[in-house]
Amino acid sequence: MTTKQSVGYHSIVAALTPGSITQPATVRAANVAAKLHSEVTLAHVMTNQQDAATEKQTAEVIARLSRDFSEIVGIKSTQGDWLEIIRLADEVSGDLIVLDQPVYRAIHPLLTIKNQDVCDHGECDALVVNVSDATIDNAPKDYQHIVVAADLNDQGLMTIYKAVRMAKRYQARLTLLNIIEMTGPENKEVEENSKKMRLRGLEAFTAIIEGIKVEKAVVVTKEPIDQAICQFTREQGADLTVIGSHKYKGLCVILGKKAENVTHNSHSDVLIVHE
């Protein structure tokens, strides 16, 4: 796993949030870039005509961000709806788009309507910032506990690769989570046997990971998988949840059912990886 260079992020695009002084997405993007030795481009999408006061405030925020975070290497501005961020990301070969909750809520319905037209682009992932403990004056706390919920197959490998790289860079605790969704009548013996089999699978996956201790957890539940993920990460105090999406790519990774539900209900930031 450690030999895969493609699992890092080299060009991070941060969505500038209109009217926000704190800019949690940009501040987190700069934090991630500092850990991964990558660069950040600000995406300034003007969805309506701005008055002089708003333009001045935005210019001041951009200038301050650029001054305080050396990871920010440029800004791309455009007028239109929020889907313009996809084009801006493509211009800089963005491989990670970082959004805060207000921008996520604005983009999501647009993607739902137009996904056939906009989803066939790039291979970027999406990081949705749910925890805004940072401001322009105060850098966000480094991630302390990363939980990756991935399938134990070839598709899930990329999600695990990226979680491992993030955990190494942050020197964070890493938990590999697998959910077993049970149906039918309760059967403790079947549940225990299923859990043991999954744990053996997790052992095989983690045996080839070098340079970091990986905790393993199997949860048996009758709840939907996304609910079980959110409950586990909340109970464990995780501050970053990593999940995969193989149905969609580009920014449309946020449209997957699991991605939607985890992002909406998570108490942590959520990194959605295109598998």
C-alpha positions as CSV (number, residue, x, y, z in Angstrom):
1,M,0.0,0.0,0.0
2,T,2.8,2.4,0.8
3,T,4.1,2.3,-2.8
4,K,1.0,3.7,-4.3
5,Q,1.6,7.4,-5.1
6,S,-1.7,8.0,-6.8
7,V,-3.6,7.8,-3.5
8,G,-2.5,11.3,-2.5
9,Y,-4.1,14.6,-3.4
10,H,-2.0,17.0,-5.4
11,S,-4.5,19.6,-6.5
12,I,-7.1,20.5,-4.0
13,V,-10.0,22.8,-4.9
14,A,-11.8,24.6,-2.0
15,A,-15.2,26.2,-2.5
16,L,-15.3,29.8,-1.3
17,T,-18.5,30.2,0.8
18,P,-20.4,33.4,0.0
19,G,-20.8,35.7,3.0
20,S,-18.7,33.5,5.3
21,I,-15.9,35.1,7.3
22,T,-14.7,31.8,8.7
23,Q,-14.5,29.9,5.4
24,P,-14.2,26.4,7.0
25,A,-13.8,24.5,3.7
26,T,-10.9,26.6,2.6
27,V,-9.2,26.5,6.0
28,R,-9.6,22.7,6.2
29,A,-8.4,22.4,2.6
30,A,-5.2,24.3,3.5
31,N,-4.8,22.0,6.5
32,V,-5.1,18.9,4.4
33,A,-2.7,20.4,1.7
34,A,-0.1,21.1,4.4
35,K,-0.2,17.5,5.5
36,L,-0.1,16.0,2.0
37,H,2.4,18.6,0.6
38,S,-0.2,19.6,-2.1
39,E,-1.7,22.9,-3.3
40,V,-5.1,24.6,-2.9
41,T,-7.0,26.6,-5.5
42,L,-9.9,28.7,-4.3
43,A,-13.1,28.4,-6.4
44,H,-15.1,31.6,-6.2
45,V,-18.5,31.0,-7.8
46,M,-20.7,34.1,-8.0
47,T,-24.3,32.8,-8.2
48,N,-25.8,36.2,-8.3
49,Q,-24.8,39.8,-8.9
50,Q,-22.8,41.2,-6.0
51,D,-23.0,44.7,-4.7
52,A,-20.0,46.8,-4.0
53,A,-20.0,46.0,-0.3
54,T,-20.1,42.2,-0.9
55,E,-17.4,42.4,-3.5
56,K,-15.2,44.3,-1.1
57,Q,-15.8,41.8,1.7
58,T,-15.1,38.9,-0.5
59,A,-11.9,40.5,-1.8
60,E,-10.7,41.1,1.8
61,V,-11.4,37.5,2.8
62,I,-9.6,36.1,-0.3
63,A,-6.6,38.4,0.4
64,R,-6.5,37.3,4.0
65,L,-6.7,33.6,3.2
66,S,-4.0,33.9,0.5
67,R,-1.7,35.7,3.0
68,D,-2.3,33.3,5.9
69,F,-2.1,30.0,4.1
70,S,0.9,29.4,1.8
71,E,-0.8,26.3,0.4
72,I,-3.2,28.5,-1.5
73,V,-1.6,29.0,-4.9
74,G,-4.4,30.6,-6.9
75,I,-8.1,31.5,-7.3
76,K,-10.5,30.7,-10.1
77,S,-13.6,33.0,-10.3
78,T,-16.7,32.6,-12.4
79,Q,-20.4,33.6,-12.5
80,G,-23.1,31.1,-12.8
81,D,-24.6,28.3,-10.7
82,W,-22.6,26.1,-8.3
83,L,-22.0,23.4,-10.9
84,E,-19.4,25.8,-12.4
85,I,-17.1,24.5,-9.6
86,I,-16.7,21.3,-11.7
87,R,-15.3,23.2,-14.7
88,L,-13.0,25.2,-12.4
89,A,-11.7,22.0,-10.8
90,D,-11.1,20.5,-14.2
91,E,-9.1,23.5,-15.2
92,V,-6.5,22.8,-12.5
93,S,-6.8,19.0,-12.6
94,G,-8.4,19.0,-9.2
95,D,-8.4,15.6,-7.5
96,L,-10.2,16.7,-4.3
97,I,-13.0,19.2,-4.0
98,V,-13.6,20.6,-0.4
99,L,-17.1,21.9,0.5
100,D,-18.7,23.1,3.7
101,Q,-22.3,22.3,4.5
102,P,-23.9,25.5,3.0
103,V,-22.2,24.9,-0.3
104,Y,-22.9,21.1,-0.2
105,R,-26.6,21.9,0.4
106,A,-26.6,24.3,-2.6
107,I,-24.8,21.9,-5.0
108,H,-26.6,18.7,-4.1
109,P,-30.0,19.4,-5.7
110,L,-28.3,20.8,-8.8
111,L,-26.3,17.6,-9.3
112,T,-29.5,15.6,-8.7
113,I,-31.2,17.4,-11.5
114,K,-28.4,17.5,-14.0
115,N,-26.2,14.5,-13.1
116,Q,-26.4,13.0,-16.5
117,D,-24.8,16.0,-18.0
118,V,-22.2,16.8,-15.3
119,C,-21.1,13.5,-13.7
120,D,-18.9,12.3,-16.5
121,H,-15.9,14.3,-15.6
122,G,-12.6,13.8,-13.7
123,E,-11.7,11.3,-11.0
124,C,-11.8,13.7,-8.1
125,D,-13.1,12.9,-4.6
126,A,-15.1,15.2,-2.3
127,L,-14.5,16.2,1.3
128,V,-17.5,17.7,3.1
129,V,-16.6,19.7,6.2
130,N,-19.2,19.2,8.9
131,V,-17.1,20.2,11.8
132,S,-16.3,23.9,11.6
133,D,-14.1,24.4,14.7
134,A,-11.8,26.6,12.6
135,T,-11.7,30.2,11.6
136,I,-9.4,32.2,9.5
137,D,-7.6,33.1,12.7
138,N,-7.5,29.6,14.1
139,A,-6.4,26.6,12.1
140,P,-8.6,23.5,12.4
141,K,-7.6,20.7,14.7
142,D,-5.7,17.9,13.0
143,Y,-7.7,14.8,12.4
144,Q,-7.3,12.5,15.4
145,H,-9.4,9.5,14.6
146,I,-10.2,8.4,11.0
147,V,-12.8,5.7,10.4
148,V,-12.9,4.1,6.9
149,A,-16.0,2.1,6.1
150,A,-15.2,0.2,2.9
151,D,-16.1,-3.0,1.2
152,L,-13.6,-5.8,1.3
153,N,-13.1,-6.1,-2.4
154,D,-10.9,-4.5,-5.1
155,Q,-13.2,-1.5,-5.3
156,G,-12.9,-0.8,-1.6
157,L,-9.1,-0.9,-1.8
158,M,-8.7,2.7,-3.1
159,T,-10.9,4.0,-0.3
160,I,-8.7,2.2,2.2
161,Y,-5.5,3.3,0.5
162,K,-6.6,7.0,0.8
163,A,-7.7,6.6,4.4
164,V,-4.3,5.0,5.3
165,R,-2.4,7.9,3.6
166,M,-4.5,10.5,5.5
167,A,-4.0,8.7,8.8
168,K,-0.2,8.5,8.3
169,R,0.1,12.1,7.4
170,Y,-2.0,13.2,10.3
171,Q,-0.5,10.6,12.6
172,A,-4.1,9.8,13.5
173,R,-5.8,6.7,14.9
174,L,-7.3,4.6,12.1
175,T,-10.2,2.2,12.3
176,L,-11.2,-0.1,9.4
177,L,-15.0,-0.6,9.8
178,N,-17.1,-3.3,8.2
179,I,-20.9,-3.4,8.6
180,I,-22.9,-6.6,8.3
181,E,-26.6,-5.8,7.7
182,M,-28.6,-8.7,8.9
183,T,-32.1,-9.5,7.7
184,G,-34.6,-12.0,9.0
185,P,-35.0,-13.4,12.5
186,E,-32.2,-12.9,15.0
187,N,-29.7,-15.7,15.1
188,K,-26.7,-15.2,17.4
189,E,-24.8,-18.1,16.0
190,V,-25.1,-16.9,12.4
191,E,-24.2,-13.4,13.5
192,E,-21.1,-14.5,15.3
193,N,-19.9,-16.7,12.5
194,S,-20.4,-13.8,10.0
195,K,-18.5,-11.5,12.3
196,K,-15.6,-13.9,12.6
197,M,-15.4,-14.3,8.8
198,R,-15.4,-10.5,8.3
199,L,-12.7,-10.1,10.9
200,R,-10.5,-12.6,9.1
201,G,-11.1,-10.6,6.0
202,L,-10.1,-7.4,7.8
203,E,-7.0,-9.1,9.1
204,A,-6.0,-10.0,5.5
205,F,-6.5,-6.4,4.3
206,T,-4.6,-4.9,7.2
207,A,-1.7,-7.4,7.0
208,I,-0.1,-5.5,4.1
209,I,-0.4,-2.1,5.6
210,E,2.9,-0.8,6.8
211,G,3.9,2.0,9.1
212,I,0.6,2.4,11.0
213,K,-1.5,0.4,13.4
214,V,-5.0,-0.2,12.0
215,E,-7.8,-1.0,14.4
216,K,-10.5,-3.3,13.1
217,A,-14.2,-3.3,13.9
218,V,-17.2,-5.4,12.6
219,V,-20.7,-4.2,13.5
220,V,-23.7,-6.5,13.0
221,T,-26.9,-4.5,12.7
222,K,-30.4,-4.6,11.4
223,E,-30.2,-0.9,10.7
224,P,-29.3,0.5,7.2
225,I,-25.5,0.6,6.7
226,D,-25.3,4.4,6.6
227,Q,-27.0,4.7,10.0
228,A,-24.6,2.1,11.5
229,I,-21.6,4.0,10.1
230,C,-22.8,7.3,11.7
231,Q,-23.6,5.7,15.0
232,F,-20.2,4.0,15.2
233,T,-18.2,7.1,14.2
234,R,-20.2,9.2,16.7
235,E,-19.6,6.7,19.6
236,Q,-15.9,6.4,18.7
237,G,-15.5,10.2,18.5
238,A,-14.1,10.0,14.9
239,D,-13.5,13.4,13.3
240,L,-13.2,12.1,9.7
241,T,-15.3,9.3,8.1
242,V,-14.0,7.9,4.8
243,I,-16.4,6.1,2.5
244,G,-16.4,5.0,-1.2
245,S,-18.6,5.5,-4.1
246,H,-18.3,3.3,-7.2
247,K,-21.6,4.3,-9.0
248,Y,-20.6,7.9,-9.5
249,K,-17.4,9.8,-10.2
250,G,-16.2,13.4,-9.9
251,L,-18.2,15.7,-7.6
252,C,-21.2,13.4,-8.2
253,V,-19.7,11.0,-5.7
254,I,-21.8,13.0,-3.2
255,L,-25.0,11.6,-4.9
256,G,-24.6,8.0,-3.8
257,K,-27.3,6.9,-1.3
258,K,-24.8,5.9,1.3
259,A,-22.8,9.1,0.7
260,E,-25.9,11.3,1.0
261,N,-27.1,9.7,4.2
262,V,-23.7,9.6,5.9
263,T,-23.0,13.2,4.9
264,H,-26.3,14.4,6.1
265,N,-26.2,12.6,9.5
266,S,-22.5,12.5,10.3
267,H,-21.0,14.4,13.2
268,S,-17.6,14.2,11.5
269,D,-16.2,15.5,8.2
270,V,-16.8,13.0,5.4
271,L,-14.4,12.1,2.6
272,I,-16.1,10.4,-0.3
273,V,-13.7,8.5,-2.5
274,H,-14.4,7.5,-6.2
275,E,-13.6,3.8,-6.3
